């Protein structure tokens, strides 16, 4: 099993059958069955990862706190009816030191289905267009673009399993994928918690680094994380060591989730990962 995180050109996935596509499939499957992580380049929509285009999405963090609070989820504001979709604020005593928003398919698909008894099918509270001009359109375009990348990766996995490459498609019609925007601000020794405790800090390359994203494995099928050159994301290899996910500009960090691991009988690996604090604020899409 591989203990490094490969960088893979996935452009051939979006073309006809070819030796290049076969090779891309081979590399993707080796990563999925090995370390469970990879970085991807060469995908349609890569221009969305430029600083300018990322900035269009991240403008939401410039909203005043009063406007962010209008988007809160129920567990942060019991007067709200949305349980999963919506805003989550900074929690000063939590290990995962972050704020952000979880958005569902309604941000991109006007015909998205809703169900009052299913938090994954609830409406996403969104800011007014006048508060963040152009933001909703940018979020919708990004969501649809990443759906296409995710579908291409799932088709690749299916081929490597010896299955029809559209075998997963029906399960994602009217899907419930989440677009999550996160800001990890710099954390300071403000006395709210003892940051020297092991759950809050680790040694990395000879220095103490704060943990700002708790260790976990993703529960779904596949996660696509836009990279901007800022370090911090780490994956746990089979030796139990933490290794850095290469933070190359304009790439996607790709990891596979527990549902896909279960559906493949453990062939694909859902790797545990975490986020340690870089030297600057970190943003995640």
ZAMARGU-4260 file (C-alpha; in steps of 0.2 Angstrom, whole numbers, plus 5000, padded with zeros to 4 digits):
<rodrens>
0) 5000/5000/5000 | 5006/5017/4996 | 5011/5029/5010 | 5013/5044/5000 | 4999/5056/4992
5) 5000/5055/4973 | 4997/5070/4962 | 4986/5064/4947 | 4981/5072/4931 | 4963/5067/4929
10) 4960/5076/4912 | 4958/5059/4903 | 4943/5055/4914 | 4933/5068/4904 | 4937/5061/4887
15) 4934/5045/4877 | 4941/5028/4882 | 4960/5029/4879 | 4976/5022/4886 | 4978/5039/4895
20) 4961/5036/4904 | 4966/5018/4908 | 4982/5025/4916 | 4972/5038/4926 | 4960/5025/4932
25) 4975/5014/4938 | 4983/5029/4948 | 4966/5034/4955 | 4962/5017/4961 | 4979/5014/4968
30) 4977/5030/4979 | 4959/5025/4984 | 4965/5008/4990 | 4981/5014/4997 | 4983/5030/5007
35) 4965/5035/5003 | 4970/5052/4997 | 4976/5061/4981 | 4978/5078/4973 | 4970/5081/4957
40) 4974/5093/4942 | 4968/5094/4924 | 4949/5095/4928 | 4936/5106/4920 | 4933/5121/4931
45) 4951/5122/4937 | 4950/5141/4934 | 4938/5142/4949 | 4953/5138/4960 | 4962/5155/4956
50) 4964/5168/4970 | 4951/5179/4961 | 4937/5166/4959 | 4940/5158/4976 | 4938/5176/4983
55) 4921/5177/4975 | 4915/5163/4987 | 4925/5168/5002 | 4917/5186/5002 | 4903/5178/5013
60) 4916/5179/5028 | 4916/5198/5026 | 4898/5199/5032 | 4895/5208/5048 | 4891/5196/5063
65) 4873/5201/5063 | 4871/5195/5045 | 4880/5179/5049 | 4868/5176/5064 | 4853/5176/5052
70) 4860/5161/5044 | 4864/5150/5060 | 4858/5132/5062 | 4847/5126/5075 | 4860/5120/5087
75) 4867/5138/5088 | 4850/5147/5088 | 4835/5137/5094 | 4823/5149/5085 | 4829/5142/5068
80) 4821/5127/5060 | 4837/5121/5049 | 4847/5108/5058 | 4861/5104/5045 | 4862/5118/5032
85) 4867/5135/5037 | 4880/5144/5047 | 4891/5138/5061 | 4901/5151/5071 | 4918/5151/5080
90) 4917/5141/5096 | 4931/5147/5107 | 4933/5131/5118 | 4932/5119/5103 | 4946/5109/5096
95) 4940/5113/5078 | 4942/5132/5078 | 4932/5137/5063 | 4917/5146/5056 | 4908/5143/5040
100) 4892/5138/5030 | 4885/5121/5024 | 4875/5122/5008 | 4864/5109/5000 | 4859/5106/4982
105) 4846/5120/4982 | 4861/5133/4980 | 4864/5126/4963 | 4848/5117/4957 | 4831/5126/4957
110) 4822/5110/4956 | 4830/5102/4971 | 4818/5092/4982 | 4815/5097/5000 | 4809/5086/5015
115) 4804/5094/5031 | 4809/5078/5041 | 4826/5076/5032 | 4840/5089/5037 | 4850/5084/5022
120) 4835/5090/5011 | 4831/5106/5020 | 4833/5123/5012 | 4849/5132/5014 | 4848/5149/5023
125) 4858/5161/5011 | 4863/5180/5012 | 4853/5193/5003 | 4860/5196/4985 | 4862/5214/4990
130) 4873/5210/5005 | 4885/5199/4994 | 4882/5203/4976 | 4886/5189/4964 | 4890/5177/4978
135) 4875/5165/4975 | 4879/5163/4956 | 4897/5159/4961 | 4892/5146/4973 | 4880/5138/4961
140) 4893/5137/4947 | 4906/5130/4959 | 4894/5117/4966 | 4889/5111/4948 | 4907/5110/4943
145) 4912/5100/4957 | 4897/5088/4955 | 4905/5084/4937 | 4922/5081/4945 | 4915/5069/4958
150) 4905/5060/4945 | 4920/5057/4934 | 4930/5051/4949 | 4916/5039/4954 | 4915/5032/4936
155) 4934/5029/4937 | 4932/5019/4953 | 4918/5009/4945 | 4929/5004/4930 | 4943/4999/4941
160) 4931/4988/4951 | 4926/4980/4935 | 4909/4988/4935 | 4899/4998/4922 | 4906/5016/4924
165) 4888/5023/4927 | 4884/5011/4941 | 4884/5025/4954 | 4875/5038/4944 | 4857/5033/4949
170) 4861/5035/4968 | 4866/5053/4965 | 4851/5059/4955 | 4844/5072/4966 | 4859/5071/4977
175) 4862/5079/4994 | 4880/5084/4992 | 4886/5098/5003 | 4896/5113/4998 | 4905/5119/5014
180) 4915/5135/5015 | 4926/5137/5031 | 4937/5150/5038 | 4951/5145/5051 | 4957/5161/5059
185) 4973/5162/5068 | 4970/5155/5086 | 4979/5165/5100 | 4982/5161/5119 | 4967/5170/5125
190) 4964/5160/5141 | 4948/5152/5134 | 4956/5135/5134 | 4973/5127/5138 | 4981/5126/5121
195) 4995/5115/5128 | 4983/5100/5130 | 4987/5086/5118 | 4969/5087/5110 | 4973/5106/5105
200) 4992/5104/5100 | 5004/5092/5092 | 5022/5092/5088 | 5026/5094/5069 | 5043/5096/5061
205) 5050/5100/5078 | 5038/5114/5083 | 5021/5114/5093 | 5007/5117/5081 | 4989/5120/5086
210) 4975/5108/5080 | 4961/5118/5072 | 4952/5103/5063 | 4949/5088/5074 | 4955/5070/5068
215) 4941/5062/5058 | 4936/5051/5043 | 4923/5058/5031 | 4906/5049/5031 | 4901/5051/5013
220) 4908/5045/4996 | 4921/5058/4990 | 4927/5074/4996 | 4935/5088/4985 | 4944/5101/4994
225) 4951/5116/4984 | 4969/5120/4987 | 4977/5137/4988 | 4995/5133/4993 | 4992/5135/5012
230) 4997/5120/5022 | 4988/5112/5036 | 4979/5097/5030 | 4986/5080/5036 | 4982/5062/5032
235) 4986/5047/5044 | 4995/5034/5034 | 4995/5015/5038 | 5010/5017/5050 | 4999/5029/5060
240) 5010/5044/5055 | 5003/5060/5050 | 5009/5066/5033 | 5006/5083/5024 | 4994/5084/5010
245) 5004/5093/4997 | 4995/5111/4996 | 4999/5114/4978 | 4989/5129/4970 | 4975/5125/4958
250) 4973/5107/4964 | 4960/5097/4973 | 4964/5087/4988 | 4953/5071/4986 | 4949/5059/4999
255) 4937/5045/5000 | 4923/5042/5013 | 4916/5029/5024 | 4901/5026/5014 | 4912/5022/4998
260) 4923/5011/5009 | 4908/5001/5015 | 4900/4999/4998 | 4917/4992/4991 | 4919/4980/5006
265) 4934/4989/5012 | 4943/4990/4996 | 4943/5009/4995 | 4950/5017/5011 | 4942/5031/5021
270) 4957/5039/5028 | 4958/5049/5045 | 4964/5067/5043 | 4965/5083/5053 | 4970/5101/5050
275) 4984/5109/5060 | 4986/5128/5060 | 4997/5136/5047 | 5006/5153/5049 | 4991/5162/5042
280) 4972/5161/5042 | 4966/5146/5032 | 4951/5145/5021 | 4943/5129/5015 | 4931/5126/5000
</rodrens>
